[in-house]
Amino acid sequence: MLARMMLFVGVLLAVAGLAGAAEQAPLLVHAPTLNRTQVVFVYGGYLWSVPREGGEARQLTTGGHEGLPAFSPDGKWIAFSGEYDGNIDAYVMPAEGGEPRRLTWHPAPDVVTGWTPDSKRVMFYSSREAYADFDRLYTVGVEGGWPEVLPMWRAEDGWFSPDAKRIAYVPNLKWQTSWKRYKGGQTTPIYIAQLSDLKLEKVPRENSNDSNPVWFADTVYFLSDRGGAVTLFAYDTKSKTVKQVVENKALDMKSLSAGPDALVYEQFGAIYVFDPANAKSTRVGIHISGDLPATRPHYEKVAEKIVAAGISPSGRGWRADGPPPERHRPPKAPWRLPPANVPRHRVFSPLRYLGSSRREDATPPWRFG
């Protein structure tokens, strides 16, 4: 009898462990944004919403071409970049869901990055007026209209100060987002510009890759690899000092956004809410049970997508390369990826498969046979 009870308890513990592991498994959700009650994120090319305390996620969009959502400061609107009509443009929709309204119409990609503090205008970056490989920041009214360019001559990402008199931004494009510990000439700093006269303040750094600046009270929070893995740092605009606020001994954090009372970031396909008051992060438990046709086994026509191929030594199989899928596109500019990022010239060896790409997260090859 005792042996049976022990076996029963063991089975229960095993099942509970599997359930807990399933809940903690990464969903590959990304680009989170939040208001006081909800977190909105991207999963499977759609926008989803979940309560900040976690729970069942609700699908907000069905187009399958949405990314980079941003809650308005008053929490009533969600701006995002969408590709509904063959072009990347800025859109806005009510926070509770509804029909998206297109805000921009230029042929160049318009990538949403945030809002003005009064929630009346959406901020985005675009190369629409560029004569070289750079972007500028623009704002457009929530009802549409002609976009207005911000005075900085180049900017890739930004966040207004609460009084809208200054902006923290990244001036140059990070054209190889998947390179880790890069220390070359194109590392990304964060600047703070006074919009009235463009007086510039630079966040202290030593050739680190800094990104995703968000303004919260008197502090600019941002992601940086200055201590190793990309994690959360804070720049006090009064004391002019930088400090690390989250210790990270795991994988890089990938995106950061701010709400009225907290920050939210993505790490390894999971979402965390950071409370600046106590400097603690809480993982958002998310359960998704949507109907996602792309996740079931199915046939796919790939003939027109093959850019390189190689036959195995036995002749029984072959591998092929294609363009990178959406999950490998840069988090802050998901539709612009240089061709150099595509792994190519795949060959077989008798021991293992070799490829010429140096990307750690390079596109997996297709295997046939």
N, C-alpha and C positions, 0 to 999 in steps of 0.2 A: 504493500500500500504506500509506504514512504517513497519507494522508488518511482511509483506512478506519479505521485504528487510532485516529486522533484523534476520528473520529465515534463509534466504539464507546465510547471513554473518556467522551466527552461525554454519551452516552446513559446510561451507568452513573452518572455524577455527578448527572444530572437525576433518575433514578429514586431514588437515595439521598436526594437533597434532598426529593423528594416524600414518601418514607417517613418522613424525619425530621420533616417538617412535619405529617404525619398523626399521629405520635406526640405532637407538642406541641400539637395542636389541643385546645381545651377541650372536656371531656365534659359540662360543667355538673353535675358532682358537687358535693355540698355537705354541710354539717354533719358534718365528720369528727370522729372520736374515736379514741384509740389506746391499746394496751397495749404490752408490750415487744416483741411480734412482729408484731402486726397493726394495720391501720387499717380501721375500719368507717366507712362513709359512706352517704349517701342518693343514689340515682340512679333516676329514673323512678318514684318513689314506693315503692321497695323498699330494703331494707338489703343492702349488699354488703360483702364483706371482701376485703382484698388485703394481701400481705406488706408490711412497712414499706419494704423495699428496692424495692418495685414488682413488677409482673407481672400475671398473669391474675386478674381479680376473680372471686370466688365469691358467688353470690346466696344470702343467708341467709333471706329472707322472700319470700312469694308473695302476701300479702294485697293489696299495692299501696296501703296506707293507713298507712305507717309513716314516722316522722320523728324527728329530734333524738336520735340514739343517744348513749349515754354508757357507757363502760366503767367497771366497778367498779374501785376502786384496786388490788385484788388481781388484776385482769385476768380473772376467772372468769365475770363476768356482763356482759350488755349490757342496760341499761334504755333504753326509748324510749317515745315517745308514739304510740299507734295508734288508728285508728278502724275497728274491726271490727264493732261492734254499733250503729252509728249515733251514737256518742258518743266524744269524745276522752278517753282514759284512759291511765294509766301501765301499762306492761307490762315484763316482764323475761324474758330468755331466756339459755341458756348461751352463752358466748363462741364456742364452735364451731358454734353453730346448734341449733335444736330448736324445740319447740312453745312459743310465748309464753305466759306466765302473767299474767293480768290482776291488777293490784294495787289499782286505785281504781274506784269505782262511782258517784261523784257525777255528777249531770247537767251540772255546769259542766266546761269543759275543764280537764284536768290535764296540764300541760306539763312534761315531764321536763327538769331542768337539771343534775343531778349526783348525787353520793352522799355519804354520811358517810364519813370516812376509814377506818373499820373495815370497810367494804363490807357492812354489815348492813342499811342503810336507803337507800332511793332518795329523792332530793330532787326536788320539783316545785313549780311555782307554780300558783295557782288563785284564781278569784274567788268560790269557794263560800261565803265568809263576808263578802263585801264589800257595803257599803251604797252604794258609788259606784264610779267607774271606776278601780279599783285591784285588785291581787292581793296575796296573801301567800304565803310559802314554807312548805312542809310537808315532812315525811318520812314514809315508810311502809316497813314491814319487807319484806325481800326475799321473805318467805313470805306477805305480805299482812297484813291486820289494819287497825285503826283508825288513820288518819293523825294525826300530831301536828304542830301549828302551831308555827312558830318565833316568838320574842317580838316581832320587829319588826312594826309595825302595817301596813307595806306593803313589798313587795319584788317585783321582776320577774325577777331572775336572781341567782344566788349561787354561792359556792364556799367550802367550809370550809377553815380553816387546818389544817395537818397534825396539830395536837393537838386539834382540834375545839373549841377554846375561843373562837375568833373566826370571823367570816364576812365575806367581802367580797361586797357585793351592790349592785345598781342599785335605787334606791328607787322610781323612778317609770316609768310606761309611756312608751315611745317610740312614739307613736301614728301617726307618719308615717315609717316606716322608710326610705322611698325618697327623702325630701328630703335634699339634700346641702348641707353648710355651713350648716345651720340654726343660728341664734343667738338664737332667741326664748326665751320663758319656760319652755319644757318641754325644754330640753337635759338630758341624763342624766348625773348625777355617779355616782361610785362611793364608797360608804361602807364603813367597816370597823367592825363592832360587836362588842363583847365580850359574849358571850352571858350571862354571869353577872349583869351589872348594866346592860347596854345602853350602856355608855360608848362614845361615837361618835368615830371618827377619819375625817376626810374626805381623800380623795386630792386633792392640790393640782391646781387647774385654773382656767382663765379662760373659763368659759361654753362649754366644749367638749362634744362628744357622746362620752361614754365608755361602753363596754359590754363584755360578755363577760369579766368578771374571773375569773381562775383563779389559784390559790395554788400556788406552786412554791418549796419551801424557805422562805426568809424574804422572798420577793419575790411581789408581786401583779402579774401580767402582765394587760394589757387592751388593747382596741382603742380608738383615739381618732382624731378628725379635727383635733386641736389643731395639727397642722403642715401641714394640707392634706388630701391623700388619707388615708383611714383606714388606719392601720398599727399596728404592735405597739409598745407602750410597757411600761415596767417601773417599779413603785413599790417602793423598798426600805423595808420596814417598820421597819428599824433606823435608817437615816440620814434617813428621811422625805423622800427625794428621788425625782423622776421623771426618767427618761431614755428617749429613743427608741432602740429596739434593732434595728429594721429600717427601712432607708431605702426609701421607696416613692414612685416617680415614675410609677406606673402606676395601675391601677384600685383601688378600695377593697377592703380585706380584709373578708370578710363574717362569718366565725365563727372562734371560737378555743376550743380545749380543751387539757387537759393530761393527760399520762400519767406513769408513774413516773420517766422519765428524759428526757422531751422534751415539747415542745408541738406542736400541729398546727393549721394554719389553712387557710382556703379563700380563694382569690383568683381571680376570673374563671373559675370552673368548674374550677379545678385545686386540688390539695391539696399542701401543703408541710409538712415536718417541720422544726421549729426546735430546734436544740440549744443550750440555755442555757449550756453549758460553753464553746462557742466562738462563740456568737452567729451561727451560720450556718444558712441555710435550704436544704433539699434538696427538690426537687420529686419527688413520688411518681409514677412512671410507671404508669399504669393502663390495662389493656386489658379491654374488656367485650365479650363475644360472646354475651350472653344473648338469649333469645327474648322480644322486647318488641313485642307486637301493636300498641301505640299508635304506634310509629314508622313503620309501613308506611302507604302511602296507603289511605284507607278512607273510606266515607261516614259522616256523622255527622248525627243529627237535632238541629237547632239552633233549631227554631221556638220552643220554650219558653224558650230562653236569650236571645233577642233583647230588648234593652231600648231600643234606639234604632236608626234606620236613615236613610239618605239616598240619593237617586237621583242618578246622574251627569248632567252637563249634556246629554250625548247621549242619555240614556235607555237606554243599552245595558248599564248595570251599576249596582250599588248596594252600599253598605257598611252593615254592621251592627255594633253593639256588644253585648258580652256580659259576664258577670262575669269577674273575673280568673282565669286558670288558676293551677295550683298553683305554677308557677315564679315568680309575682309576689307570693306571699304572704310576709309577713315571716319572716326566718330563725329568729327565736326564738319566734314565736307564729304558726305557719303557718296556723292555721285561724281567725284573727280579723283581719278586714280591714275598716275602716270603708267604708261605701258611697261616701264622697267620693273614694276612690281609684279608682273605676271611671270611665274616660273616657266622656263622654256628649256629646250634641248634635252629632254629626258632620255636617259639611256639605262640599260640593264647591265648589271655586272653579275658574275656567277654567284656572288655572295649576297648582294643586297642591291636595292635600287638607288641610283645616284641621280642627282639633278643639279643644275647650275645655279638655281636660285639661292640667295643668301638670306631670304626672309625666314624668320622663325615660324611665322604663321602663314607660310606660302600656301597657295591654293592646292588642295589635295588633288592628285591625279585621278582620272577615271581609270579603272582597271576592267579589262574585258578578257574573257576566257578563263 
